[in-house]
């Protein structure tokens, strides 16, 4: 039994070294259209992927196959749990963004973050804010017709009003709520003929 534990310790040492030295192929945040298993595979060392595949799949273990698809997400979680650098990896952020969009629950995101499955609620909010700022900085913001740049102090402010409507009811999606929001944006213009 002691020799088996030493073998496991040596395997862990090899994997930890691989994980420390690993450089992901892509560090920017890809667009949703590019999300795929291959993108997640690029975020983990090949040896870790192979090892976890052998642990969870008898066929891969018995036939010495390199990896199975089911090992990709556990490997991403292992990377996040083992290193501060990977605490905010693709899988955790994507799951956090998806859940935030779906249920908007701070408590759920923070609980899943504590067990290594998601990013925290605050991290998701920081990311969405950063993405919005990046879009604004790239001048890719939709400006409705009739709204001009505010270039004169106290002359042409942009006014906005927002309201939401929440109703508990029986709905098709089974969540028993309806949430909608209306936004009105207007700007006064001087009309000179």
DARA-V299134 format. One line per field, one symbol per residue. ss: DSSP state (H for helix, E for strand, C for the rest). phi: phi as a letter, one per 30 degrees, with the letter a starting at -180 (. if undefined). psi: psi as a letter, one per 40 degrees, with the letter a starting at -180 (. if undefined). A space follows every 10 residues. Layout:
BEGIN
ss: ???
phi: ???
psi: ???
END
This chain:
BEGIN
ss: CHHHHHHHHH HHHHHHHHHH HCCCCCCCCC CHHHCCHHHH HCCCCHHHHH HHHHHHCHHH HHHCCCCCCC HHHHHHHHHH HHCCCCCCCH HHHHHHHHHH HHHCCHHHHH HHHHCCCCCC HHHHHHHHHH HHHHHHHCCC CCCCCCCCCC CCCCCCCEEE EEEEEEEECC CCCCCCEEEE EEEEEEECCC CCC
phi: .ddddddddd dddddddedd ddcddbcdcd dedcdadddd ddcbdedddd ddeddcbddd ddchddabed dddedddeed dcbddcecce dddddddddd ddbhcddddd ddddcicbdd eddddddddd ddddddddhc cdcdejccdd cbeicbdccb bbbcbbbdad bddidibbbb bcbbbbbdcd ccc
psi: dddddddddd dddddddddd ehhidheihi iddehidddd deeiiddddd dddddehddd ddefidiide eddddddddd dehddedgid dddddddddd ddefhddddd ddddeeeiii dddddddddd dddddddeff hhhiiehihh ehhfdfihii hiiihhhhih ideeefihhi ihhhhihhih hh.
END
